[in-house]
Every structure is written in structure tokens, then in C-alpha cells.
Amino acid sequence: MSAAMPSEHTEHPGRIMSGEMAQQPAVLRRILEEGAPRIREVADAIAARRPRFVLLTARGTSDHAALYGKYLLEIRLGLPCGLTSMSTTTAYGARPDLTDVLVIAVSQSGGSPDLVASTKAARQAGAVTLAVTNNQDSPLAAVSEFHIDILAGPEKALPATKTYTASLLALYLFVEGLREGDGFAAKMLPELAARTLDRRDEVRRLAARYRFAERMVITSRGYGYPTAKEAALKLMETSYIPALAYSGADLMHGPLAMVDNISPVIAVVPDGKGGEALQPVLDRLRGRGADLVVVGPARQVEAAPEGFVLPTESVPEELQPILEILPMQLLAYEVTIARGHDPDAPRALAKVTETH
């Protein structure tokens, strides 16, 4: 019997994830140039319905994009928002009155049965339903009244990268449309994303710190909190390092006790009010001698032992998460390669997770 041919994963571990990360500036540009008009049409139609409340529904990486959307909607529009528990509908059969409620379902594939079922039930309960997906022909798009295509193109690597940043930008433009903004501040993102991704050597040097890490803590506040959660997920699903994500406020309420001088901590520091709110946490971490790395503006990185400076000088805080996650994606990739794993094919995972 002849030996089996090696797969593309074993020949070139991480090739697919690396390529998809590199596509992100082009994807962001495509959304701005091709997707923005359609997003604005959807926003105008939904704004005319005057929703009184917003519920966001998602799983995994898309759940972190939905959390970002929650911050946008509450801060930029003053609309109360919640993240749904799908099992209340799918497992328990609850049927709340959702008249005049906007339900936004965020899903890369649009194929998870619980997302489809809960969105269908929400529409039957009177909600205005919007699907934000990378597949306009998906079951989720079919059961939703409105749909936004994030235009990321096929994503083959199991860790989602370009669909995450595409979802963030689509949600930002949608909220800008609801508030009759022009979204002009986002025009700089493709160039800044390209410049950030070009600094791979810096990230590779940082990754050497974590090759033998047994656990990690990632913290942020405000708009940066979804970045911390997504970064932790990327590290766990690719390198298998247990990575715990905490709001800086929650970290102070107990988990800080587990941080010592050998516990790696990454702080994602927004340049704005979120960073200001995180400052007391940074001071406490430094006081405990934590192995601290800062991802954020130059003045914060200069005060840390190590870090990655983000080009946030002219970027509004609400857009910074699209840049913040890029070095964290690269870090997850580089740590995984250094530990001898293949980030394209994490064990026990499937690209479309069918939860019920």
C-alpha cells in the first residue's frame, strides 16, 4: 500500500489563515466601495420602522462582533440593547413579545440551526429581523426580513479572521446609517490595516514570550472589550492556550488575585474613554509585577515592558477595534506555529458549528 500524500495543512501549516488575514485590507475596501450603499439602504428602511430596543444574536466569533454592535448602538444611538440567549426560544419554547424590536443575527455562515430557528421565531413574534452574514444564500438570510452581506469572500481557515473585521465594519456602517452619519472616518481603515499587518516581525518577537505559556489573561474596557474576547478565542482555538478574557472592571473584582509575575497579561488599550477607564487596572497590574504586554497607543506601550503600537492617532475610538484585533490575530497565528500546531485546522473543530 502506498503512503498517503501529505495534506496541504501538513506541508504548509497556517498557509490558509495567513492568506486570509492578509486579505483584510482589501475586504475592508470592498465593503466601503461596494457594500456601503446597500448597507445604507437597509439602515434607512429599518430606521423608518423606529425600533424601540435591539437584541443581538450570535455564537463564537460572531458573538464578539455582536457585542461590538451593542456598544455602538448604545453609545452612538442611545438604543437599549441585549445579547439574546437562544436556548430560551429553541430549547424552552419561550415566545416573548418582540413588537417593534430590532433583532440582529450575526453569523459568518448563516447556517447554524439555532440562529435560524431563533430568528424565524423572532420575526413571527413581531420583530424587525436583520441578518449580517458572509452568505447571502444562507438559511439565516432567507428567514430574515433584511440582510447585509459582509462581502468577505470564501473563508476556508477554521479560525475566522477576515469575516470578523468585515462584520465589525458592516455593523459600524449600519449604525452610522441609522444615525444619518456619513461613515467617512472609516475611509482610512484599509490603509491602516495594511500597515498594521505588515508589522508581522514585531508580532513574531512578542509571540516568543508565549511559546510555553500555560495560561493567559487578556483585558480591556469599552469598545476594546470585544477585542479582548475575540483575541482570547483565537488563542484558545489555534494554540490551545487557556486564555481568559475579562473586562478590566471585572478583573479587579476577584480574578486579579490569580495574576502574578509569571502570568502573561495582554491589555488592549483603546485610545479614548475605554483606555482612560482601564488605566487603574494597568496601574494595579504593574504594581503586581505582571508580565504585561500592551496593545494600544504609543504612550501606553512606552509605559509597558513590551507592546505593539497601534496607529490610532486619527481613528475614532469606535473604529479602533477593527485595527486592535489585527496584531492579536497575528499573535495567535505565530504562537500556534511556534508551538508546532497548524492554525488552519484546530483539532475537534468544524468551520460551520451547528448548534441547536
Secondary structure, DSSP 8 states (H G I E B T S, - for coil): -------HHHHSTTHHHHHHHHTHHHHHHHIIIIIHHHHHHHHHHHHTT--SEEEEE--HHHHHHHHHHHHHIIIII---EEE--THHHHTT------TTEEEEEEESSS--HHHHHHHHHHHHTT-EEEEEES-TTSHHHHHSSEEEE-------SSS--HHHHHHHHHHHHHHHHHTT---GGGGGHHHHHHHHHT-HHHHHHHHGGGTT-S-EEEEE-GGGHHHHHHHHHHHHHHH---EEEEEHHHHTTTGGGG--TTSEEEEE--SSHHHHHHHHHHHHHHHTT-EEEEEE-HHHHHTSSEEEE---TTS-GGGHHHHHHHHHHHHHHHHHHHTT--TTS-TT--SS----
